[in-house]
């Protein structure tokens, strides 16, 4: 006699754990993203969207062509006021434009959420950094 997934789901947590330990854990069900983006892998790196992965490929090409240098991914910035951490912003890409010798902070955006817009303003006001959106 077997149990259906629905029946297993209705069991107590300890009973579910015993069953899962006996037969192996169920595969993780990937939940739907709130922005409808699809996570993808490229060069062993997990990207939050196809757009971000495509931009990475373009930036890697530009780095090989020596148009940019020092490409970094997922660079964190502590947003502080009077020495107190207010928020944290994580840039998708940071690199040096070899022609102008300036550091570029870039974010791949499909949707500009209120949280992102707030952090973008903090970056400009605290660090004087204008985020390039792609």
N, CA, C and O atoms as CSV, one atom per row, in Angstrom:
chain,resi,resn,atom,element,x,y,z
A,1,UNK,N,N,0.843,-1.180,0.000
A,1,UNK,CA,C,0.000,0.000,0.000
A,1,UNK,C,C,0.890,1.245,0.000
A,1,UNK,O,O,1.781,1.369,0.840
A,2,UNK,N,N,0.656,2.145,-0.918
A,2,UNK,CA,C,1.451,3.350,-1.005
A,2,UNK,C,C,0.660,4.579,-0.613
A,2,UNK,O,O,-0.570,4.558,-0.557
A,3,UNK,N,N,1.377,5.633,-0.347
A,3,UNK,CA,C,0.747,6.902,0.001
A,3,UNK,C,C,0.958,7.882,-1.140
A,3,UNK,O,O,2.019,7.905,-1.765
A,4,UNK,N,N,-0.050,8.684,-1.403
A,4,UNK,CA,C,0.099,9.722,-2.419
A,4,UNK,C,C,0.843,10.910,-1.813
A,4,UNK,O,O,0.980,11.012,-0.594
A,5,UNK,N,N,1.307,11.782,-2.653
A,5,UNK,CA,C,1.992,12.992,-2.170
A,5,UNK,C,C,1.060,13.824,-1.291
A,5,UNK,O,O,1.487,14.415,-0.300
A,6,UNK,N,N,-0.199,13.860,-1.664
A,6,UNK,CA,C,-1.169,14.628,-0.894
A,6,UNK,C,C,-1.333,14.034,0.508
A,6,UNK,O,O,-1.413,14.764,1.496
A,7,UNK,N,N,-1.382,12.709,0.578
A,7,UNK,CA,C,-1.510,12.057,1.874
A,7,UNK,C,C,-0.270,12.296,2.731
A,7,UNK,O,O,-0.372,12.532,3.934
A,8,UNK,N,N,0.908,12.232,2.096
A,8,UNK,CA,C,2.156,12.480,2.824
A,8,UNK,C,C,2.178,13.922,3.338
A,8,UNK,O,O,2.615,14.182,4.459
A,9,UNK,N,N,1.703,14.855,2.507
A,9,UNK,CA,C,1.689,16.271,2.897
A,9,UNK,C,C,0.794,16.513,4.105
A,9,UNK,O,O,1.027,17.450,4.870
A,10,UNK,N,N,-0.229,15.677,4.285
A,10,UNK,CA,C,-1.150,15.843,5.413
A,10,UNK,C,C,-0.638,15.207,6.702
A,10,UNK,O,O,-1.252,15.380,7.754
A,11,UNK,N,N,0.463,14.482,6.642
A,11,UNK,CA,C,1.030,13.854,7.844
A,11,UNK,C,C,1.731,14.896,8.710
A,11,UNK,O,O,1.990,16.018,8.274
A,12,UNK,N,N,2.030,14.503,9.937
A,12,UNK,CA,C,2.768,15.397,10.831
A,12,UNK,C,C,4.179,15.605,10.299
A,12,UNK,O,O,4.676,14.764,9.551
A,13,UNK,N,N,4.838,16.699,10.664
A,13,UNK,CA,C,6.196,16.954,10.183
A,13,UNK,C,C,7.169,15.815,10.499
A,13,UNK,O,O,8.016,15.480,9.672
A,14,UNK,N,N,7.053,15.223,11.682
A,14,UNK,CA,C,7.987,14.144,12.035
A,14,UNK,C,C,7.734,12.902,11.180
A,14,UNK,O,O,8.678,12.212,10.797
A,15,UNK,N,N,6.465,12.614,10.880
A,15,UNK,CA,C,6.150,11.460,10.022
A,15,UNK,C,C,6.638,11.706,8.599
A,15,UNK,O,O,7.186,10.806,7.964
A,16,UNK,N,N,6.437,12.934,8.095
A,16,UNK,CA,C,6.941,13.274,6.741
A,16,UNK,C,C,8.447,13.111,6.687
A,16,UNK,O,O,8.980,12.579,5.713
A,17,UNK,N,N,9.145,13.568,7.733
A,17,UNK,CA,C,10.609,13.467,7.762
A,17,UNK,C,C,11.051,12.012,7.730
A,17,UNK,O,O,12.001,11.668,7.027
A,18,UNK,N,N,10.374,11.159,8.480
A,18,UNK,CA,C,10.719,9.735,8.486
A,18,UNK,C,C,10.542,9.122,7.100
A,18,UNK,O,O,11.381,8.345,6.644
A,19,UNK,N,N,9.455,9.474,6.442
A,19,UNK,CA,C,9.204,8.941,5.095
A,19,UNK,C,C,10.241,9.474,4.115
A,19,UNK,O,O,10.785,8.713,3.315
A,20,UNK,N,N,10.519,10.776,4.172
A,20,UNK,CA,C,11.486,11.371,3.248
A,20,UNK,C,C,12.881,10.810,3.484
A,20,UNK,O,O,13.628,10.602,2.528
A,21,UNK,N,N,13.247,10.561,4.748
A,21,UNK,CA,C,14.549,9.962,5.044
A,21,UNK,C,C,14.629,8.548,4.494
A,21,UNK,O,O,15.686,8.117,4.033
A,22,UNK,N,N,13.513,7.822,4.540
A,22,UNK,CA,C,13.497,6.439,4.070
A,22,UNK,C,C,13.572,6.345,2.546
A,22,UNK,O,O,14.235,5.455,2.013
A,23,UNK,N,N,12.897,7.257,1.844
A,23,UNK,CA,C,12.868,7.171,0.378
A,23,UNK,C,C,13.727,8.236,-0.299
A,23,UNK,O,O,13.855,8.239,-1.524
A,24,UNK,N,N,14.303,9.119,0.465
A,24,UNK,CA,C,15.084,10.228,-0.100
A,24,UNK,C,C,14.206,11.452,-0.204
A,24,UNK,O,O,12.997,11.356,-0.412
A,25,UNK,N,N,14.824,12.589,-0.058
A,25,UNK,CA,C,14.069,13.847,-0.093
A,25,UNK,C,C,13.484,14.089,-1.464
A,25,UNK,O,O,14.073,13.729,-2.483
A,26,UNK,N,N,12.317,14.705,-1.474
A,26,UNK,CA,C,11.676,15.047,-2.731
A,26,UNK,C,C,12.471,16.165,-3.400
A,26,UNK,O,O,13.074,16.996,-2.720
A,27,UNK,N,N,12.472,16.185,-4.726
A,27,UNK,CA,C,13.180,17.270,-5.397
A,27,UNK,C,C,12.542,18.614,-5.067
A,27,UNK,O,O,11.329,18.712,-4.880
A,28,UNK,N,N,13.368,19.634,-4.999
A,28,UNK,CA,C,12.859,20.962,-4.683
A,28,UNK,C,C,12.016,21.476,-5.846
A,28,UNK,O,O,12.397,21.360,-7.011
A,29,UNK,N,N,10.884,22.036,-5.507
A,29,UNK,CA,C,10.012,22.632,-6.505
A,29,UNK,C,C,10.394,24.098,-6.593
A,29,UNK,O,O,10.337,24.829,-5.604
A,30,UNK,N,N,10.783,24.519,-7.790
A,30,UNK,CA,C,11.200,25.908,-7.958
A,30,UNK,C,C,9.966,26.791,-7.971
A,30,UNK,O,O,9.074,26.622,-8.803
A,31,UNK,N,N,9.923,27.738,-7.037
A,31,UNK,CA,C,8.756,28.605,-6.973
A,31,UNK,C,C,8.854,29.693,-8.030
A,31,UNK,O,O,9.946,30.072,-8.452
A,32,UNK,N,N,7.719,30.177,-8.441
A,32,UNK,CA,C,7.643,31.189,-9.489
A,32,UNK,C,C,8.179,32.519,-8.972
A,32,UNK,O,O,7.864,32.937,-7.857
A,33,UNK,N,N,8.978,33.168,-9.779
A,33,UNK,CA,C,9.557,34.452,-9.425
A,33,UNK,C,C,8.487,35.537,-9.484
A,33,UNK,O,O,7.605,35.504,-10.342
A,34,UNK,N,N,8.569,36.499,-8.567
A,34,UNK,CA,C,7.564,37.559,-8.564
A,34,UNK,C,C,7.700,38.493,-9.766
A,34,UNK,O,O,6.746,39.183,-10.125
A,35,UNK,N,N,8.873,38.517,-10.387
A,35,UNK,CA,C,9.083,39.368,-11.558
A,35,UNK,C,C,9.048,38.563,-12.856
A,35,UNK,O,O,9.343,39.099,-13.924
A,36,UNK,N,N,8.688,37.280,-12.772
A,36,UNK,CA,C,8.602,36.371,-13.919
A,36,UNK,C,C,9.938,36.154,-14.623
A,36,UNK,O,O,9.966,35.815,-15.806
A,37,UNK,N,N,11.040,36.346,-13.911
A,37,UNK,CA,C,12.342,36.082,-14.503
A,37,UNK,C,C,12.699,34.613,-14.291
A,37,UNK,O,O,12.187,33.963,-13.379
A,38,UNK,N,N,13.577,34.102,-15.141
A,38,UNK,CA,C,14.012,32.709,-15.033
A,38,UNK,C,C,15.487,32.682,-14.670
A,38,UNK,O,O,16.307,33.314,-15.336
A,39,UNK,N,N,15.827,31.950,-13.612
A,39,UNK,CA,C,17.229,31.804,-13.233
A,39,UNK,C,C,17.921,30.925,-14.256
A,39,UNK,O,O,17.380,29.907,-14.688
A,40,UNK,N,N,19.124,31.329,-14.638
A,40,UNK,CA,C,19.904,30.575,-15.616
A,40,UNK,C,C,21.348,30.469,-15.142
A,40,UNK,O,O,21.809,31.264,-14.323
A,41,UNK,N,N,22.054,29.471,-15.674
A,41,UNK,CA,C,23.453,29.253,-15.307
A,41,UNK,C,C,24.318,29.457,-16.539
A,41,UNK,O,O,23.993,28.979,-17.625
A,42,UNK,N,N,25.421,30.170,-16.361
A,42,UNK,CA,C,26.397,30.383,-17.429
A,42,UNK,C,C,27.771,30.452,-16.776
A,42,UNK,O,O,27.952,31.167,-15.791
A,43,UNK,N,N,28.725,29.727,-17.305
A,43,UNK,CA,C,30.080,29.667,-16.740
A,43,UNK,C,C,30.056,29.256,-15.267
A,43,UNK,O,O,30.911,29.680,-14.489
A,44,UNK,N,N,29.082,28.435,-14.888
A,44,UNK,CA,C,28.973,27.987,-13.506
A,44,UNK,C,C,28.410,29.031,-12.556
A,44,UNK,O,O,28.411,28.827,-11.342
A,45,UNK,N,N,27.933,30.142,-13.089
A,45,UNK,CA,C,27.385,31.245,-12.285
A,45,UNK,C,C,25.870,31.255,-12.453
A,45,UNK,O,O,25.362,31.151,-13.569
A,46,UNK,N,N,25.156,31.380,-11.342
A,46,UNK,CA,C,23.695,31.464,-11.404
A,46,UNK,C,C,23.304,32.925,-11.562
A,46,UNK,O,O,23.673,33.771,-10.747
A,47,UNK,N,N,22.553,33.211,-12.622
A,47,UNK,CA,C,22.066,34.562,-12.869
A,47,UNK,C,C,20.574,34.611,-12.588
A,47,UNK,O,O,19.864,33.629,-12.803
A,48,UNK,N,N,20.104,35.743,-12.112
A,48,UNK,CA,C,18.706,35.887,-11.726
A,48,UNK,C,C,17.767,36.019,-12.923
A,48,UNK,O,O,16.554,35.859,-12.779
A,49,UNK,N,N,18.318,36.308,-14.104
A,49,UNK,CA,C,17.470,36.450,-15.281
A,49,UNK,C,C,18.288,36.185,-16.540
A,49,UNK,O,O,19.519,36.204,-16.522
A,50,UNK,N,N,17.578,35.942,-17.618
A,50,UNK,CA,C,18.233,35.756,-18.922
A,50,UNK,C,C,18.894,37.057,-19.342
A,50,UNK,O,O,19.976,37.046,-19.928
A,51,UNK,N,N,18.250,38.177,-19.045
A,51,UNK,CA,C,18.813,39.493,-19.386
A,51,UNK,C,C,20.170,39.692,-18.712
A,51,UNK,O,O,21.119,40.162,-19.340
A,52,UNK,N,N,20.255,39.330,-17.425
A,52,UNK,CA,C,21.500,39.486,-16.679
A,52,UNK,C,C,22.590,38.581,-17.257
A,52,UNK,O,O,23.740,39.000,-17.385
A,53,UNK,N,N,22.232,37.342,-17.606
A,53,UNK,CA,C,23.196,36.413,-18.209
A,53,UNK,C,C,23.689,36.948,-19.550
A,53,UNK,O,O,24.886,36.899,-19.835
A,54,UNK,N,N,22.770,37.462,-20.381
A,54,UNK,CA,C,23.159,38.006,-21.686
A,54,UNK,C,C,24.094,39.204,-21.528
A,54,UNK,O,O,25.042,39.362,-22.297
A,55,UNK,N,N,23.829,40.041,-20.537
A,55,UNK,CA,C,24.700,41.195,-20.297
A,55,UNK,C,C,26.079,40.749,-19.843
A,55,UNK,O,O,27.088,41.335,-20.237
A,56,UNK,N,N,26.124,39.701,-19.007
A,56,UNK,CA,C,27.396,39.127,-18.557
A,56,UNK,C,C,28.223,38.662,-19.753
A,56,UNK,O,O,29.423,38.927,-19.823
A,57,UNK,N,N,27.581,37.969,-20.690
A,57,UNK,CA,C,28.291,37.483,-21.883
A,57,UNK,C,C,28.861,38.656,-22.667
A,57,UNK,O,O,29.997,38.603,-23.138
A,58,UNK,N,N,28.063,39.723,-22.807
A,58,UNK,CA,C,28.537,40.911,-23.533
A,58,UNK,C,C,29.704,41.571,-22.797
A,58,UNK,O,O,30.681,41.973,-23.429
A,59,UNK,N,N,29.614,41.685,-21.475
A,59,UNK,CA,C,30.696,42.305,-20.704
A,59,UNK,C,C,31.967,41.459,-20.752
A,59,UNK,O,O,33.067,42.008,-20.811
A,60,UNK,N,N,31.835,40.139,-20.729
A,60,UNK,CA,C,33.014,39.264,-20.849
A,60,UNK,C,C,33.686,39.478,-22.207
A,60,UNK,O,O,34.913,39.511,-22.298
A,61,UNK,N,N,32.884,39.622,-23.253
A,61,UNK,CA,C,33.425,39.908,-24.586
A,61,UNK,C,C,34.147,41.254,-24.597
A,61,UNK,O,O,35.240,41.379,-25.149
A,62,UNK,N,N,33.520,42.262,-23.978
A,62,UNK,CA,C,34.135,43.592,-23.921
A,62,UNK,C,C,35.434,43.555,-23.128
A,62,UNK,O,O,36.376,44.281,-23.445
A,63,UNK,N,N,35.490,42.722,-22.108
A,63,UNK,CA,C,36.711,42.589,-21.311
A,63,UNK,C,C,37.819,41.946,-22.151
A,63,UNK,O,O,38.975,42.360,-22.065
A,64,UNK,N,N,37.481,40.946,-22.955
A,64,UNK,CA,C,38.477,40.315,-23.838
A,64,UNK,C,C,38.997,41.302,-24.873
A,64,UNK,O,O,40.163,41.250,-25.266
A,65,UNK,N,N,38.114,42.211,-25.315
A,65,UNK,CA,C,38.494,43.220,-26.304
A,65,UNK,C,C,39.201,44.418,-25.673
A,65,UNK,O,O,39.575,45.360,-26.372
A,66,UNK,N,N,39.384,44.383,-24.343
A,66,UNK,CA,C,40.052,45.437,-23.571
A,66,UNK,C,C,39.287,46.761,-23.594
A,66,UNK,O,O,39.877,47.830,-23.435
A,67,UNK,N,N,37.973,46.678,-23.792
A,67,UNK,CA,C,37.120,47.864,-23.721
A,67,UNK,C,C,36.834,48.185,-22.260
A,67,UNK,O,O,36.737,49.348,-21.868
A,68,UNK,N,N,36.700,47.113,-21.453
A,68,UNK,CA,C,36.537,47.265,-20.011
A,68,UNK,C,C,37.550,46.365,-19.313
A,68,UNK,O,O,38.149,45.490,-19.938
A,69,UNK,N,N,37.737,46.587,-18.013
A,69,UNK,CA,C,38.634,45.725,-17.242
A,69,UNK,C,C,38.069,45.532,-15.837
A,69,UNK,O,O,37.149,46.235,-15.419
A,70,UNK,N,N,38.631,44.575,-15.128
A,70,UNK,CA,C,38.280,44.318,-13.726
A,70,UNK,C,C,36.772,44.096,-13.520
A,70,UNK,O,O,36.163,44.685,-12.628
A,71,UNK,N,N,36.189,43.236,-14.363
A,71,UNK,CA,C,34.766,42.928,-14.253
A,71,UNK,C,C,34.506,42.136,-12.983
A,71,UNK,O,O,35.131,41.103,-12.747
A,72,UNK,N,N,33.576,42.627,-12.162
A,72,UNK,CA,C,33.180,41.950,-10.926
A,72,UNK,C,C,31.667,41.808,-10.900
A,72,UNK,O,O,30.943,42.658,-11.420
A,73,UNK,N,N,31.194,40.722,-10.289
A,73,UNK,CA,C,29.766,40.443,-10.218
A,73,UNK,C,C,29.288,40.495,-8.780
A,73,UNK,O,O,30.025,40.153,-7.856
A,74,UNK,N,N,28.045,40.928,-8.601
A,74,UNK,CA,C,27.381,40.938,-7.297
A,74,UNK,C,C,28.217,41.650,-6.225
A,74,UNK,O,O,28.535,41.074,-5.185
A,75,UNK,N,N,28.558,42.885,-6.493
A,75,UNK,CA,C,29.393,43.684,-5.590
A,75,UNK,C,C,28.494,44.384,-4.566
A,75,UNK,O,O,27.608,45.153,-4.940
A,76,UNK,N,N,28.720,44.119,-3.275
A,76,UNK,CA,C,27.874,44.738,-2.246
A,76,UNK,C,C,28.361,46.143,-1.871
A,76,UNK,O,O,29.561,46.415,-1.843
A,77,UNK,N,N,27.415,47.011,-1.588
A,77,UNK,CA,C,27.690,48.360,-1.088
A,77,UNK,C,C,26.874,48.546,0.186
A,77,UNK,O,O,25.659,48.348,0.182
A,78,UNK,N,N,27.534,48.924,1.266
A,78,UNK,CA,C,26.845,49.236,2.515
A,78,UNK,C,C,26.389,50.689,2.432
A,78,UNK,O,O,27.205,51.589,2.234
A,79,UNK,N,N,25.114,50.913,2.580
A,79,UNK,CA,C,24.579,52.266,2.547
A,79,UNK,C,C,24.462,52.744,3.985
A,79,UNK,O,O,23.580,52.312,4.728
A,80,UNK,N,N,25.367,53.646,4.369
A,80,UNK,CA,C,25.461,54.085,5.761
A,80,UNK,C,C,25.209,55.580,5.881
A,80,UNK,O,O,25.535,56.364,4.990
A,81,UNK,N,N,24.623,55.944,7.005
A,81,UNK,CA,C,24.422,57.351,7.351
A,81,UNK,C,C,24.932,57.525,8.770
A,81,UNK,O,O,24.505,56.816,9.681
A,82,UNK,N,N,25.836,58.460,8.958
A,82,UNK,CA,C,26.447,58.715,10.268
A,82,UNK,C,C,27.025,57.437,10.885
A,82,UNK,O,O,26.923,57.216,12.092
A,83,UNK,N,N,27.623,56.614,10.048
A,83,UNK,CA,C,28.261,55.393,10.524
A,83,UNK,C,C,27.306,54.244,10.823
A,83,UNK,O,O,27.740,53.186,11.279
A,84,UNK,N,N,26.024,54.435,10.576
A,84,UNK,CA,C,25.032,53.389,10.825
A,84,UNK,C,C,24.540,52.823,9.492
A,84,UNK,O,O,24.175,53.563,8.579
A,85,UNK,N,N,24.541,51.497,9.406
A,85,UNK,CA,C,24.077,50.838,8.187
A,85,UNK,C,C,22.573,51.036,8.034
A,85,UNK,O,O,21.792,50.716,8.930
A,86,UNK,N,N,22.191,51.568,6.885
A,86,UNK,CA,C,20.787,51.802,6.597
A,86,UNK,C,C,20.253,50.667,5.726
A,86,UNK,O,O,19.210,50.081,6.014
A,87,UNK,N,N,20.980,50.375,4.668
A,87,UNK,CA,C,20.586,49.334,3.727
A,87,UNK,C,C,21.832,48.776,3.062
A,87,UNK,O,O,22.946,49.256,3.273
A,88,UNK,N,N,21.610,47.745,2.252
A,88,UNK,CA,C,22.693,47.155,1.475
A,88,UNK,C,C,22.221,47.065,0.028
A,88,UNK,O,O,21.125,46.576,-0.249
A,89,UNK,N,N,23.051,47.539,-0.885
A,89,UNK,CA,C,22.760,47.443,-2.309
A,89,UNK,C,C,23.780,46.501,-2.924
A,89,UNK,O,O,24.972,46.601,-2.635
A,90,UNK,N,N,23.324,45.589,-3.766
A,90,UNK,CA,C,24.235,44.671,-4.455
A,90,UNK,C,C,24.135,44.948,-5.945
A,90,UNK,O,O,23.097,44.723,-6.567
A,91,UNK,N,N,25.237,45.443,-6.507
A,91,UNK,CA,C,25.297,45.750,-7.931
A,91,UNK,C,C,25.480,44.463,-8.725
A,91,UNK,O,O,26.227,43.575,-8.315
A,92,UNK,N,N,24.796,44.365,-9.860
A,92,UNK,CA,C,24.959,43.187,-10.709
A,92,UNK,C,C,26.384,43.119,-11.254
A,92,UNK,O,O,27.020,42.066,-11.211
A,93,UNK,N,N,26.881,44.244,-11.765
A,93,UNK,CA,C,28.221,44.291,-12.351
A,93,UNK,C,C,28.922,45.583,-11.963
A,93,UNK,O,O,28.296,46.637,-11.854
A,94,UNK,N,N,30.222,45.488,-11.759
A,94,UNK,CA,C,31.070,46.661,-11.568
A,94,UNK,C,C,32.314,46.420,-12.406
A,94,UNK,O,O,32.896,45.336,-12.365
A,95,UNK,N,N,32.724,47.435,-13.169
A,95,UNK,CA,C,33.902,47.291,-14.019
A,95,UNK,C,C,34.508,48.659,-14.297
A,95,UNK,O,O,33.913,49.692,-13.992
A,96,UNK,N,N,35.696,48.647,-14.878
A,96,UNK,CA,C,36.399,49.886,-15.233
A,96,UNK,C,C,36.294,50.088,-16.742
A,96,UNK,O,O,36.606,49.188,-17.522
A,97,UNK,N,N,35.851,51.283,-17.146
A,97,UNK,CA,C,35.858,51.653,-18.561
A,97,UNK,C,C,37.296,52.050,-18.890
A,97,UNK,O,O,37.805,53.032,-18.351
A,98,UNK,N,N,37.952,51.298,-19.768
A,98,UNK,CA,C,39.383,51.526,-20.011
A,98,UNK,C,C,39.660,52.850,-20.731
A,98,UNK,O,O,40.758,53.394,-20.613
A,99,UNK,N,N,38.698,53.364,-21.461
A,99,UNK,CA,C,38.912,54.630,-22.165
A,99,UNK,C,C,38.860,55.816,-21.208
A,99,UNK,O,O,39.719,56.697,-21.261
A,100,UNK,N,N,37.855,55.841,-20.332
A,100,UNK,CA,C,37.701,56.979,-19.423
A,100,UNK,C,C,38.322,56.724,-18.051
A,100,UNK,O,O,38.437,57.643,-17.240
A,101,UNK,N,N,38.725,55.469,-17.790
A,101,UNK,CA,C,39.325,55.071,-16.505
A,101,UNK,C,C,38.358,55.274,-15.331
A,101,UNK,O,O,38.792,55.489,-14.199
A,102,UNK,N,N,37.058,55.205,-15.600
A,102,UNK,CA,C,36.071,55.370,-14.540
A,102,UNK,C,C,35.436,54.021,-14.189
A,102,UNK,O,O,35.326,53.124,-15.024
A,103,UNK,N,N,35.022,53.914,-12.923
A,103,UNK,CA,C,34.348,52.702,-12.484
A,103,UNK,C,C,32.862,52.828,-12.793
A,103,UNK,O,O,32.233,53.843,-12.492
A,104,UNK,N,N,32.321,51.792,-13.392
A,104,UNK,CA,C,30.910,51.763,-13.755
A,104,UNK,C,C,30.198,50.748,-12.862
A,104,UNK,O,O,30.645,49.609,-12.724
A,105,UNK,N,N,29.095,51.169,-12.261
A,105,UNK,CA,C,28.239,50.283,-11.474
A,105,UNK,C,C,26.986,50.074,-12.310
A,105,UNK,O,O,26.310,51.029,-12.693
A,106,UNK,N,N,26.686,48.811,-12.587
A,106,UNK,CA,C,25.612,48.499,-13.534
A,106,UNK,C,C,24.618,47.523,-12.930
A,106,UNK,O,O,24.984,46.623,-12.173
A,107,UNK,N,N,23.357,47.720,-13.280
A,107,UNK,CA,C,22.295,46.843,-12.811
A,107,UNK,C,C,21.388,46.505,-13.988
A,107,UNK,O,O,20.977,47.395,-14.733
A,108,UNK,N,N,21.078,45.228,-14.156
A,108,UNK,CA,C,20.143,44.787,-15.191
A,108,UNK,C,C,18.741,44.906,-14.625
A,108,UNK,O,O,18.405,44.261,-13.632
A,109,UNK,N,N,17.937,45.724,-15.253
A,109,UNK,CA,C,16.601,45.972,-14.712
A,109,UNK,C,C,15.539,45.696,-15.760
A,109,UNK,O,O,15.616,46.179,-16.890
A,110,UNK,N,N,14.555,44.915,-15.367
A,110,UNK,CA,C,13.363,44.733,-16.163
A,110,UNK,C,C,12.267,45.591,-15.562
A,110,UNK,O,O,11.460,46.189,-16.273
A,111,UNK,N,N,12.255,45.641,-14.220
A,111,UNK,CA,C,11.254,46.415,-13.498
A,111,UNK,C,C,11.953,47.204,-12.388
A,111,UNK,O,O,12.734,46.644,-11.619
A,112,UNK,N,N,11.674,48.475,-12.313
A,112,UNK,CA,C,12.272,49.319,-11.278
A,112,UNK,C,C,11.330,49.369,-10.075
A,112,UNK,O,O,10.374,50.144,-10.043
A,113,UNK,N,N,11.622,48.536,-9.106
A,113,UNK,CA,C,10.769,48.448,-7.912
A,113,UNK,C,C,11.013,49.661,-7.017
A,113,UNK,O,O,12.038,50.330,-7.147
A,114,UNK,N,N,10.084,49.947,-6.115
A,114,UNK,CA,C,10.304,51.063,-5.177
A,114,UNK,C,C,11.579,50.866,-4.346
A,114,UNK,O,O,12.280,51.836,-4.057
A,115,UNK,N,N,11.883,49.625,-3.961
A,115,UNK,CA,C,13.106,49.347,-3.194
A,115,UNK,C,C,14.336,49.697,-4.019
A,115,UNK,O,O,15.263,50.329,-3.512
A,116,UNK,N,N,14.352,49.289,-5.291
A,116,UNK,CA,C,15.493,49.601,-6.151
A,116,UNK,C,C,15.636,51.109,-6.334
A,116,UNK,O,O,16.742,51.641,-6.238
A,117,UNK,N,N,14.530,51.802,-6.596
A,117,UNK,CA,C,14.608,53.254,-6.808
A,117,UNK,C,C,15.162,53.956,-5.572
A,117,UNK,O,O,15.946,54.898,-5.690
A,118,UNK,N,N,14.755,53.498,-4.381
A,118,UNK,CA,C,15.268,54.074,-3.137
A,118,UNK,C,C,16.773,53.844,-3.015
A,118,UNK,O,O,17.520,54.768,-2.693
A,119,UNK,N,N,17.220,52.609,-3.271
A,119,UNK,CA,C,18.650,52.295,-3.159
A,119,UNK,C,C,19.464,53.041,-4.205
A,119,UNK,O,O,20.603,53.431,-3.947
A,120,UNK,N,N,18.887,53.240,-5.382
A,120,UNK,CA,C,19.577,53.994,-6.430
A,120,UNK,C,C,19.822,55.436,-5.962
A,120,UNK,O,O,20.894,55.997,-6.187
A,121,UNK,N,N,18.825,56.020,-5.316
A,121,UNK,CA,C,18.987,57.388,-4.789
A,121,UNK,C,C,20.037,57.418,-3.682
A,121,UNK,O,O,20.849,58.341,-3.622
A,122,UNK,N,N,20.023,56.401,-2.795
A,122,UNK,CA,C,21.032,56.320,-1.732
A,122,UNK,C,C,22.424,56.253,-2.343
A,122,UNK,O,O,23.333,56.943,-1.880
A,123,UNK,N,N,22.607,55.434,-3.376
A,123,UNK,CA,C,23.932,55.281,-4.005
A,123,UNK,C,C,24.429,56.630,-4.539
A,123,UNK,O,O,25.600,56.976,-4.389
A,124,UNK,N,N,23.526,57.374,-5.156
A,124,UNK,CA,C,23.930,58.674,-5.693
A,124,UNK,C,C,24.231,59.662,-4.572
A,124,UNK,O,O,25.222,60.389,-4.639
A,125,UNK,N,N,23.385,59.697,-3.542
A,125,UNK,CA,C,23.558,60.662,-2.460
A,125,UNK,C,C,24.715,60.327,-1.529
A,125,UNK,O,O,25.394,61.236,-1.051
A,126,UNK,N,N,24.961,59.040,-1.257
A,126,UNK,CA,C,26.017,58.667,-0.319
A,126,UNK,C,C,27.372,58.571,-1.005
A,126,UNK,O,O,28.360,59.116,-0.512
A,127,UNK,N,N,27.423,57.877,-2.144
A,127,UNK,CA,C,28.707,57.625,-2.814
A,127,UNK,C,C,28.924,58.467,-4.068
A,127,UNK,O,O,30.025,58.492,-4.617
A,128,UNK,N,N,27.880,59.156,-4.523
A,128,UNK,CA,C,28.016,59.916,-5.768
A,128,UNK,C,C,28.056,59.005,-6.984
A,128,UNK,O,O,28.541,59.399,-8.045
A,129,UNK,N,N,27.542,57.774,-6.832
A,129,UNK,CA,C,27.575,56.783,-7.916
A,129,UNK,C,C,26.221,56.771,-8.619
A,129,UNK,O,O,25.181,56.577,-7.989
A,130,UNK,N,N,26.252,56.980,-9.927
A,130,UNK,CA,C,25.049,56.877,-10.747
A,130,UNK,C,C,25.042,55.470,-11.333
A,130,UNK,O,O,25.967,55.083,-12.046
A,131,UNK,N,N,24.002,54.714,-11.032
A,131,UNK,CA,C,23.916,53.332,-11.497
A,131,UNK,C,C,23.478,53.321,-12.962
A,131,UNK,O,O,22.481,53.936,-13.338
A,132,UNK,N,N,24.255,52.602,-13.775
A,132,UNK,CA,C,23.904,52.423,-15.183
A,132,UNK,C,C,22.915,51.271,-15.266
A,132,UNK,O,O,23.208,50.165,-14.810
A,133,UNK,N,N,21.758,51.520,-15.837
A,133,UNK,CA,C,20.735,50.486,-15.973
A,133,UNK,C,C,20.745,49.936,-17.396
A,133,UNK,O,O,20.786,50.679,-18.377
A,134,UNK,N,N,20.705,48.606,-17.471
A,134,UNK,CA,C,20.673,47.973,-18.795
A,134,UNK,C,C,19.480,47.053,-18.892
A,134,UNK,O,O,19.269,46.422,-19.928
